[in-house]
Amino acid sequence: MALEDKYISYRTYLVAVFIFLMAIAIAVKLTNIQWVDGDHYRHLAKERTVKNFVIPANKGNIYSADGSLLATSIPNYVIRFDAVAPKTEAFEKNIKSLSDSLSFVLRRSSSSIQNELRRARVHKSRYLLVAQDLSYTEYMKIKGFPLFNLGAYKGGIIVEQKTIREHPIGKIAERTIGYERKMPEGYSDGKGIEWAYSKYLNGKDGKILKQKIAKGQWKPIRDVNEVEPQDGYDVISTIDVYIQDIAHHALLKQLEEYQADHGCVVVMETKTGHIKAISNLGRANDGSYYETTNYAYAESHEPGSTFKLVDLMTILEDKVADTSTVYDSHGGEITYSGRKVRDSHEGGYGKISLARGFEVSSNTVMVQAVYNNYKNNPSKFVNHINSYGLNKKLGLIFKGEGAPFIPQPKDKNWSNLSLPWMAFGYGVSVTPLQTLTYYNAVANNGVMVKPQLVSEIKAWNKTIKKFNTEVINPRICSPETILKLKAVLANVVKKGTGSKLYSKDFPMAGKTGTAQANYATNGGKDKHYVSSFVGYFPADNPKYSCIVVVHKPNTANNDYYGADVAGPVFKRIAQKIYTDTPSTNVIKKLDGSIPKQDNDYNSYFVKNQKEYRYIPNVRGMSGMDAVALLENLGMKVKAVGVGKVKKQSIQAGQNIVKNSIILLELS
């Protein structure tokens, strides 16, 4: 008995010691939490209940020179349904009317929608997709439907919003307008105006401090933001929507007719260098064409005969020959270092002047004129090319400019063939935009200006930055040379290789070009042609210069020459700009058709133009979205403040009056 009592006492002491040690451990831990790790845990608690939320800045719009909207940000909504949230009474009371309402918007039968909602209720689905890619108007309409109008907790509606970038004129000039996107690695990337001018368009995000409250909701701690968001600026491009539409469809028609691989066209204002239209179309596997690569800017290739203007300018400047100097075409074939130079016209042209040789694009005449005068000092010829700026990039702000190549006599790859081959546009490489800039200098009386795609940065009606015309070279050659060059370029169209384009009512000037590409690879089996035409109009008082380049046209009918393939695009653009009057502001789609409301939900501009007859309710929308929407409806908008629309001066439901002023108060 005594032994048993002793054993019980021993166990009691053991338990007491264990409890004592536990108490010490707890005390030590509490001390550590309070004093040693206190700051860490206090910071952690605050981080989980109080934190800064980003307030995204509204991105600026991109406009054309004529004020048309080229790119804008619009809210895009997804509606989901929490089938567990509504009470049974509310669900059964409203399910039929909700299904009927959704049927009208979603173009589905009411019974199928009701069955889907009931199945979600049975399976206790909390995230059923109801509708996506909704505009603000569609979202507001659905939000007011039976059951959903009870809100998230009683009606089960879940709303997800994101901002998407829309191009109201569709796919036209899409590559030039460009994009900006977040890469999986976390950095941003993009193309075109969107990326090049992103520092102006994006603005600066704001911050607001919020505290976590019941049901996982976050509530602002203060009435003011920690950092106010700064909306992005608008970018005004030099693009003219009407000229862009003409150029795009003129190029598209020719690419389809010749089943070409790809092509580009650029129309530039002579005096300013403003690019009024630029289209880059590549062929897809199904035979359709779409904007893919900026060929005009990025693709450096052998230009062929359009490079002969360099020959003529240099020869006239150095006065080593004149336009009247006579050359023998030698039956259309001459040989240099065992390699033959041939004219496209079999038998050559006999004995003709240098000017006539240029007009008919005689390879033998132009090569002789260069080789005979510069064979002993090729650097003199090449230095002229360098002075024209053709040996270096234009240096525009956009990514991906193609690098030119002009061989230099001091290069190790310089050979006896380099000089004669350069004379008819081989062994050199330039981009279409470089070639156009050079020809535009002739049209502009010797003043070479830098191509320009953006003219101004604006904040509402205030100019933030203006981009003036930049002169690359104030005098590319003498006025005497310019007059002679203009005369022969006009004669190319009147009585030379471009005579098919001639119109007595509308003078044009330019040069045809036909180059062989990939002629040295795979034994010549990959050889194809590059057809081009570059020039300006009207010839007597140039306002626009233009280049058209078509790669790999179908050669079945042997009409792959620049005058046949590229020339008609140039002529169509020139004549339409000056003889046609735009009868509509609706821009055609890639296939030439006018977008219809029933099946075109990609064009925000077209859809809203047809959908609204009355002033919409823009309260609650971000200021930028509201302005874009109302301006697309033909109204003049004045906004005061930043943030979302708090008040609108013309109430929703009133008839839209074009050019009327509506005042938005933002908060």
Protein Blocks (a to p, Z undefined) as FASTA:
>chain_A
ZZmmmmmmmmmmmmmmmmmmmmmmmmmmmmmmmmmmmmmmmmmmmmmmgccddddddddd
dddfkopafbdcdddddddddfklpcfklmmmmmmmmmmmmmmmnopafklmmmmmmmmm
mnopabbcfbghiafklmmmmmmpghjlnojklnopacddddddddfkljnoklmnopad
ddfkopacdehjllmmmmmmnopaddddddddehhiacdfbfbdfbdcddddddddfbdf
klmmmmmmmmmmmmmmnopabdcdddddfklopafbdcdddddfkopacdfbdfklmmcc
debjmlmmmmmmmmmmnopacfklccdeklopaceehiacddfbghijojadfklmmmno
paklmmmmmmmmmmmmmmlmmmmmmmnopmbcehiabehiacdddddfkbmkbcfklmmm
mmnopaiacdfklmmmmmmmmmnnopacdddfbfbdcehjacfbdcddddfblblbcfkl
mmmmmmmmmmmmmmmmklmmpcfklccddddddddehklgghhlmgccdddddddddfkl
cfbdcddddehiafklopabfklmmmmmmmmmmmmmmmpccfbfbdcdfkopacdfklmc
kbmklmmmmmpmbdcdfehiafklmmmmmmmnopacddedehjdfbdfbdghiacdehia
cddddZZ
